[in-house]
Amino acid sequence: MFTTSIFHIPSPSQTSGHETIQLVSDRLIKRYPAATRLERWGGDGQVFRTPTAKGASQQSAEPPQSLVVLSCSHHNGKAYICTSVPPKPAQPKVSGQAESTEQNAYGFNVIGIPAGSNVDEFLLLMTERMGALWVLRQTTVISSSTQAWQVEDYQVRLAELRVPTHGPASSSQGSSSSQQGATRGVVVEITVDIGSAGAEQDSSEREGTGTTKDGMDVEASRAAIVAFWESLEVTGAKSCFGGPGSMGRARAWAQALLLR
């Protein structure tokens, strides 16, 4: 079992986040000289939104829902479809009633599908058949200028997010900065592996809170990741967390891709 947090760092430049990636990697190597390199990685994400009803006022219109399709090369041959969960109205609390845990405490329902042609078919369905319900707002490419490190129990992956100017680009091929368009900042994915991976499909992973089947405390592992990140002394980042396991990692990515 593992938990993941995504840290998004806005780029000071609209053309490149390379300086930020270099800053983070330099501090990581200085703080943890035993760090070893992992394989380069890449991926992309598509963000869909529900359209706003015509004639609806800003006050009366329901907040738009989001659907994120995520594909990353290190996700073991899976892609993820993350659909935002509408906020529920507050319910009056009955005296003496214990507080219930929502099925999804992190804002997204997630399903996994095989990566590759299945993703292409799903995106084709969304754009050609579901356009009245879901509008493609943005495609983000995890650029080829990536780094990955193993630091004790932590895996740290760095990448620049770019918005293509000529449609989606393949992360495995890589493309020039001009083809990939403006940068949306730098992401740092930090994963810590705790306990047995056999508990990954336990119901507590789907809930995203509490303690997993193998006894891993979710909030404790999240705090450990935050402490690791703070040891690098990089400021200005926004943190995204979605719970344990592969579904939690996908939720964190969905949150990060929706940041402006």
C-alpha positions as CSV (number, residue, x, y, z in Angstrom):
1,M,0.0,0.0,0.0
2,F,1.2,3.5,-0.7
3,T,0.0,7.1,-0.4
4,T,0.7,10.0,-2.7
5,S,0.7,13.8,-2.5
6,I,1.1,16.1,-5.5
7,F,2.7,19.5,-5.0
8,H,2.0,22.1,-7.7
9,I,4.5,25.0,-8.0
10,P,3.5,28.0,-10.2
11,S,6.2,28.8,-12.7
12,P,7.6,32.4,-12.6
13,S,8.0,32.1,-16.4
14,Q,5.3,31.5,-18.9
15,T,7.7,29.7,-21.2
16,S,9.6,27.2,-19.0
17,G,9.6,25.5,-15.7
18,H,13.0,24.0,-16.1
19,E,14.5,26.3,-13.5
20,T,12.0,25.2,-10.9
21,I,12.7,21.5,-11.7
22,Q,16.4,22.1,-11.4
23,L,15.9,24.0,-8.1
24,V,13.9,21.1,-6.5
25,S,16.3,18.4,-7.8
26,D,19.4,20.3,-6.5
27,R,17.9,20.7,-3.1
28,L,16.8,17.0,-3.0
29,I,20.3,15.8,-3.9
30,K,21.9,18.1,-1.4
31,R,19.5,17.1,1.4
32,Y,19.5,13.3,0.5
33,P,22.9,12.5,-1.2
34,A,22.0,8.8,-1.4
35,A,19.1,9.5,-3.7
36,T,19.1,7.3,-6.8
37,R,17.6,8.0,-10.2
38,L,14.5,6.2,-11.5
39,E,13.3,6.0,-15.1
40,R,11.9,9.1,-16.8
41,W,8.2,9.3,-17.0
42,G,5.4,11.2,-18.7
43,G,1.7,11.4,-19.4
44,D,-1.2,13.7,-20.0
45,G,-4.6,14.7,-18.7
46,Q,-7.8,16.0,-20.2
47,V,-10.2,18.1,-18.2
48,F,-13.9,18.2,-19.1
49,R,-16.5,20.4,-17.5
50,T,-20.3,20.4,-17.6
51,P,-21.6,23.4,-19.6
52,T,-23.4,26.3,-17.9
53,A,-27.1,26.5,-18.7
54,K,-28.0,29.3,-21.0
55,G,-29.7,32.2,-19.2
56,A,-28.8,31.0,-15.8
57,S,-27.7,33.7,-13.4
58,Q,-24.4,33.4,-11.5
59,Q,-26.3,33.0,-8.2
60,S,-28.8,30.3,-9.4
61,A,-26.5,28.3,-11.6
62,E,-25.2,25.0,-10.1
63,P,-21.4,24.8,-9.9
64,P,-19.9,23.0,-12.9
65,Q,-18.8,19.4,-12.5
66,S,-15.5,18.2,-13.7
67,L,-14.2,15.0,-15.3
68,V,-10.5,14.3,-15.6
69,V,-8.9,11.6,-17.7
70,L,-5.4,10.8,-16.5
71,S,-2.7,8.7,-18.1
72,C,0.8,8.4,-16.7
73,S,3.5,6.0,-17.8
74,H,4.3,4.8,-14.2
75,H,0.7,3.9,-13.4
76,N,1.2,0.2,-14.2
77,G,-0.7,0.2,-17.5
78,K,-3.8,1.9,-16.2
79,A,-5.5,5.2,-16.9
80,Y,-8.0,6.8,-14.6
81,I,-11.3,8.6,-15.1
82,C,-12.0,10.9,-12.2
83,T,-15.5,12.5,-11.8
84,S,-16.1,15.3,-9.3
85,V,-18.7,14.7,-6.6
86,P,-21.3,17.4,-6.2
87,P,-21.3,19.0,-2.7
88,K,-24.0,17.7,-0.5
89,P,-26.2,20.2,1.4
90,A,-25.4,20.3,5.1
91,Q,-27.6,18.0,7.2
92,P,-28.7,18.9,10.7
93,K,-26.9,16.8,13.3
94,V,-29.0,14.7,15.6
95,S,-27.9,14.8,19.2
96,G,-25.9,11.8,20.1
97,Q,-25.5,10.6,16.5
98,A,-22.0,9.7,15.4
99,E,-20.5,11.6,12.5
100,S,-20.5,9.4,9.3
101,T,-17.6,9.2,6.9
102,E,-18.5,10.1,3.3
103,Q,-17.7,7.4,0.7
104,N,-15.3,9.9,-1.0
105,A,-13.8,12.5,1.3
106,Y,-11.6,14.0,-1.5
107,G,-14.1,15.2,-4.1
108,F,-13.8,12.6,-6.8
109,N,-15.2,9.2,-7.8
110,V,-12.5,7.2,-9.7
111,I,-12.5,4.2,-12.0
112,G,-9.4,2.6,-13.7
113,I,-9.3,1.4,-17.3
114,P,-6.5,-0.2,-19.3
115,A,-4.3,2.5,-20.8
116,G,-3.8,3.0,-24.6
117,S,-6.5,2.5,-27.1
118,N,-9.2,2.3,-24.4
119,V,-8.4,5.9,-23.4
120,D,-8.5,7.1,-27.0
121,E,-11.9,5.4,-27.5
122,F,-13.3,7.0,-24.3
123,L,-12.0,10.5,-25.4
124,L,-13.6,10.0,-28.8
125,L,-16.9,9.1,-27.1
126,M,-16.7,12.2,-24.9
127,T,-16.0,14.7,-27.7
128,E,-18.2,13.3,-30.4
129,R,-21.2,11.8,-28.5
130,M,-21.2,13.5,-25.1
131,G,-20.5,17.1,-26.1
132,A,-23.8,18.4,-24.9
133,L,-23.0,17.1,-21.4
134,W,-19.2,17.4,-21.1
135,V,-17.1,20.1,-22.8
136,L,-13.3,19.6,-23.2
137,R,-11.7,22.6,-21.4
138,Q,-8.1,21.7,-21.4
139,T,-5.5,19.1,-22.3
140,T,-2.3,19.2,-20.2
141,V,0.9,17.4,-21.2
142,I,3.4,16.1,-18.6
143,S,6.4,17.2,-20.6
144,S,9.4,15.0,-21.5
145,S,11.7,17.1,-19.3
146,T,10.9,14.9,-16.2
147,Q,13.0,13.5,-13.4
148,A,12.4,10.7,-10.9
149,W,14.2,9.8,-7.7
150,Q,14.2,7.1,-5.0
151,V,14.9,8.4,-1.6
152,E,14.7,5.7,1.1
153,D,10.9,4.8,1.2
154,Y,9.9,7.8,-1.0
155,Q,9.6,8.1,-4.8
156,V,9.8,11.6,-6.0
157,R,8.8,12.6,-9.6
158,L,9.2,16.0,-11.1
159,A,7.6,17.3,-14.3
160,E,6.5,20.5,-16.1
161,L,2.9,20.8,-17.0
162,R,2.2,22.3,-20.5
163,V,-0.9,23.1,-22.5
164,P,-0.4,22.1,-26.2
165,T,-1.0,24.7,-28.8
166,H,-1.9,22.1,-31.5
167,G,-3.9,19.5,-29.7
168,P,-2.7,16.7,-27.4
169,A,0.9,15.6,-27.7
170,S,2.3,12.2,-26.9
171,S,4.3,12.3,-23.6
172,S,6.4,9.3,-24.8
173,Q,7.6,11.2,-27.9
174,G,8.3,14.5,-26.3
175,S,8.0,17.8,-28.2
176,S,9.4,21.3,-28.2
177,S,8.3,24.0,-25.8
178,S,6.7,26.0,-28.7
179,Q,4.6,22.9,-29.7
180,Q,3.6,22.2,-26.1
181,G,2.5,25.8,-25.5
182,A,2.6,27.7,-22.2
183,T,3.7,26.2,-19.0
184,R,1.1,25.6,-16.1
185,G,3.9,25.2,-13.6
186,V,5.8,22.3,-12.1
187,V,4.4,19.2,-10.3
188,V,6.2,17.1,-7.8
189,E,4.6,13.7,-7.1
190,I,5.8,12.2,-3.8
191,T,4.8,8.6,-3.0
192,V,5.7,6.7,0.2
193,D,5.3,2.9,0.2
194,I,4.0,1.5,3.5
195,G,2.7,-1.9,4.2
196,S,1.4,-4.6,1.9
197,A,0.2,-3.8,-1.6
198,G,-2.3,-6.5,-1.2
199,A,-4.7,-4.2,0.6
200,E,-4.9,-1.8,-2.3
201,Q,-8.5,-2.8,-3.2
202,D,-9.8,-2.7,0.3
203,S,-12.9,-0.6,0.8
204,S,-11.0,1.8,3.0
205,E,-9.0,2.8,0.0
206,R,-12.2,3.7,-1.9
207,E,-13.3,5.7,1.1
208,G,-10.0,7.4,1.3
209,T,-10.0,8.0,5.1
210,G,-9.1,6.3,8.3
211,T,-7.0,3.2,8.6
212,T,-6.4,0.7,5.8
213,K,-6.7,-3.1,6.1
214,D,-3.0,-3.5,6.7
215,G,-3.1,-0.9,9.5
216,M,-1.7,2.1,7.6
217,D,-2.8,5.4,9.1
218,V,-3.7,7.6,6.2
219,E,-3.2,10.9,7.9
220,A,0.1,9.8,9.4
221,S,1.5,8.9,6.0
222,R,0.2,12.2,4.6
223,A,2.0,14.0,7.4
224,A,5.2,12.1,6.6
225,I,5.0,13.2,3.0
226,V,4.5,16.8,4.0
227,A,7.5,16.6,6.4
228,F,9.6,15.2,3.5
229,W,8.5,18.0,1.2
230,E,9.2,20.7,3.8
231,S,12.7,19.3,4.3
232,L,13.4,20.5,0.7
233,E,12.5,24.1,1.7
234,V,10.7,24.9,-1.5
235,T,8.0,27.6,-0.9
236,G,4.8,28.6,-2.8
237,A,3.5,25.1,-3.6
238,K,-0.1,23.9,-3.3
239,S,-0.6,20.4,-2.0
240,C,-3.1,17.9,-3.4
241,F,-4.0,14.6,-1.6
242,G,-6.6,12.0,-2.4
243,G,-6.1,9.1,0.0
244,P,-4.2,5.9,-0.2
245,G,-3.5,3.6,-3.1
246,S,-3.8,4.0,-6.9
247,M,-7.2,5.6,-6.6
248,G,-6.0,8.1,-4.1
249,R,-3.1,9.0,-6.4
250,A,-5.5,9.6,-9.3
251,R,-7.6,11.9,-7.1
252,A,-4.6,13.9,-6.1
253,W,-3.7,14.3,-9.8
254,A,-7.2,15.3,-10.7
255,Q,-7.1,18.0,-8.0
256,A,-3.7,19.2,-9.4
257,L,-4.9,19.4,-13.0
258,L,-7.8,21.6,-11.9
259,L,-5.6,24.2,-10.2
260,R,-5.3,27.5,-12.0
